[in-house]
Amino acid sequence: MGNRQSSPSSPPSSPNPPAACAAASSGATAAQEPPSSCPVNPKYKNPAVYNVYGQRINDPSSPAPANPLASIQGADMLDPKNNMPLEPNQLPCPGQRKPLSTERVASNIPKGGTESTWLFPSPQMVFNALKRKGKGEDITEDDMEGFIAAHNSMNEATWQRVMFWESLHRTECESPTLLRFQGKPHDLSPLAWIRNMLGGPAPFDRHDWIVDRCGREVRYVIDFYFYDEKAGTPQAFEIVARPAVDSVDSALDRVKMNIYLKFAEWGLPCPITGHSGGVAAAATQQQPASGAGSS
């Protein structure tokens, strides 16, 4: 992600309804409790907490080092004194000409294993990261305000895309969280490879997000595209988010969501429940820029 951070519906009347159709249906019964066959534990909290590098920071089997900052500089590590995050490295990098803000803004993305949300990186942190990775040749200190605004906005939008998919499982988990993530800018996903082979642009970045679905870890693949010819418009960025095909359930989710989107496009109700599809309608409102239903 690049982050340095943090409508349930009435089930169909048929026995043992698939969770996807229960979530896709909208109506006046949205406030009903989910059926007992799909228990929800609203108090569930993952025992693990991860930093921005995907490293667990509260592993009870690993004794805390005398100087935690010395072990992983710049990580969101917990201070054993108060169980709060220690400050990451926010020192100016070599050659920096102007001071940058070290303030970190809280996102709206719930952080797995905690009661808080992920923190976005400060301008200083992002500037340091770009220089460290050799990607900051054309970026100056004056560019950071706009860069940070775009970065934060895209990550918030990405979480909304993920929540579209997670709404297929609202009867299983009402409050999924983002447990950890990993940037893979040089790894083309299968979908990105196919789009590129067919003449489309390659994404400028890729992330894998691990979502905690009330105890079940689900991996999402997110491709980020930028279209130069649409620069300055909302259509300049495209976020294509979808569950990775790591399980039969995730594969079925892709099929179901695309069916719902297609039927919504045709103005038809959910083919399984016969009701208007709330999930599909919400995702359709984000098209074409979001790619929420892309497989």
N, C-alpha and C positions, 0 to 999 in steps of 0.2 A: 504494500500500500504506500510505502513512503511515509505513512503516519508514524509519529513517535508517540503512540498513544498507549485511549480507551476508544376487531371485526369478525370475531368468531361468528360462524353462521350456522343455521339449522341443518342438521344432518338429513340426508334423504331417508325416505321411509323404508327402503329395502333393508333387509338384515345385513349386519356386518358391512356397513357402507365404507367405501374407500375414503381415507382421510382427505384426499385431494378434492373429491366432489363435495364433501362436507364443507371444506374451506371455500370452494369456488362458488357455492350458492350464497346468494344474498337475500335478505328479506327481513320481515318484522321480528323474527325469532332470533335475531343475532345476539341478543343478550342472554339466551338460554345457556345453562351449564352444559359442557360437553358430556357425551354419554360415558357411563362408567367403564365401558370397554376401552376408552381412551383416556386414562387418568392424566391429570396435569398436576405437577407439583410446583406451585408458584414460589415456594421457598427454596427451591433447588439452587445451589451455588457450587460451581466446580471447585474442587479442592486445590487446583493448580492455578497459579498466576504467572503469566509470561511477560517478558519485556519485548521491546520492539525487534529484537533479533531472534525471537522464537525460543529463547532460553527461559526455563522455569526459574523463577526468582524466589520461590518460597518452598523449596524442596526440604522437608524436615530431615531427610537422610544426609543432607550436605551441610556441615557446620558453616556458619557465616564467617568469612575471612575477617581478619583484624581490621583491614581497610577495604571495604567492599568496592569502593570506587577504583581501587588499584587493579582489581581483577577484570572488570569489564568497563572500561571508560566509556561514558556516554550512554549507558544502559539505564532503563527504568528499574533500578534495584530498590528493594525495600530496606528501610532503616530498621534494624532489629529493635531499636529503642521505642519506636512508636508505630511500626508496621506501615509507615508512609513512604512514598517514593523518594529516593535520594535525588538530588539535582544532578542531571547529566552534565557532561562537559559542555560549557557554553563560552569558552574562551575564544577570543578572536583568532582566526587562523593566520599563518604567516603570510605577509603581503597584503593583508586587509587594510583598506584605506579609510573606511568610515565605520563607526560603531553601529552595531545592529541590535535590535531588541532581543532580549532573552525571555520575553514573556511567552508562556505557552497557554493556548486557549483550549478549553474543554470542548470536546466534540459531543455529538448526540449519539455516539456509537457506544452501546453498553459493553463494558470490559468484562470478559469472562473471569469468574472467580472473585469478583469484587462487587461492591455496591455502587461503584462509580462508572465513569465513562473514560474512554481513551483520551489522552491528551495529544493535541496536534503539536508538531515540532515548532520551536521558535524560529524566527528568521535566522538567528545566528546558527542554530543547529542545522538547518537546511543548507545554509551557505557553506558550512564546514563539510557537510556530507557531499555536496556537489563538487567541491574542490578535492576532497579525498578520493572520489571516484573518477576524477579527471573529466567531469562533465560541466565544469563551470567556466570554460574559456570565454564564452560569449555572455556570461551573466555577471553583472556588477551588483554592488550593494544597493544601487538605486532600483534595481529590478525586483528586489525581494518582496516588496509589498504586494505587487501584482501577482508574483509567483506564488506566494503563500495563499492569497485569496483564491486563486484557481485551484491550488492543491487541496485546500480544505473543502472547497465546494464540491470538487469531484469525489472526494472520499465520502462526504455526506450523501451525495447522490448514489454512490456505489452501494452504501448500506441500504438505501431505499430499494434499490434493485434486488438486493439479497432478500430483503423482507418481503418482496413480492413472491419470491419462490417459497420462503418460509411460511407464508400464509396458507400454503397447501397443507401445512401440518399444525395448524392452530389448535386442533383438538389434542395433539400430543404435547405441544409446548407453546405456551402463550408468550413467553419472553425469551427468545433465543438471544445469545450474546456472541460477540466476536472474541474468540479465545486467543488466537494468535494469527499471524500472517507472514507471508514471505514474498519479497519482490523477485521476479524472474524476468528481467528486461531482455535477456538474450535467448529465452526459450519460447519458441512459437508453440501455441496450443494447436491441437489438430484442426480446430475450426479456423484459427488465424492462418495456418498453413494453407488450407484449402482456399480461403478467400484470397490469399496472396497469389496462389497458383492460377486463380481465375482472373488475375489482373488487378485485384484490389490492392490497396496499400497495406503494408505490415503495421501492426500496432506499435506505438511508440513505447509502450510499457505493458507488462503483464504482472498481475498479483495472484497469489493463491491465498484465500482467506479460509481459516478453519473456524467454523461456527459451532458453538456449543448448543445443541438442541436438547436442553434439559438432560444432559448426561450422554448424549450421542454426538460424536464429532463428525461434522459434515464439511467436506472440502468444496469450496467454490473457486472457479476459475474466472478471472476478470481480465478482459483485454481492453486496452484504452487506445482509441484512435483519434487522430487529429487530421482535419481536412483543410489544407492551405487555402483552397478556393472558397471556403466558407468562413474564413477567419473573420472574427468580429461579430459573428452571429451565434445564436444558441446551438445551431446545427454543426458548429465547427468541431465539437467533441462528441464522440460516441463511446458509450460504456456498454460493453457486452458482457453481462454477468450470467452465469448458469452453474448449477451444481456439476461437479466433476463426476464422470461415470465411474465411480468407485464401488457402486453397489447397484443391485437390481432396483431398489427404491429410487435412487437418484436418476437412473435411466428412465424409469416410469414417469418420474416428475417431468422430465424433459418432454416426453411424449404427451402427457396430459396438458401441460401448459401450452404447448403449441397447438393442440386441438382446441383448447379454450380460446386462445387468441384468434385462431382462424374462424371459429364459429362467431366470436364477437365481431370480427371484421365483416362477416356476412350478415350481421344483425340477427343472429339466431341464438336461442338459449343454450345452456349447457346440454350437450347431447346425452348426458347420463342422468342428470337430475330434472331436466326440463325447466329449470329456473335460470334467470339472468345470472351470468357468472360475474361475481364481484371481483374476483382475482383477475380475471381476464380483462374486465372493463378498466380496472385500475392500471394494469400494465399497458393496455392499449393507449391510455392517455399519455403515457411516457414515450410512445413511439413518435418518430423514428429514431430519435436521438439516443434512447436508452439502451436498446437491444435487450430489454428485460426478458423477452421470451425467446431469444435466439438460442439455437442449439449448436 
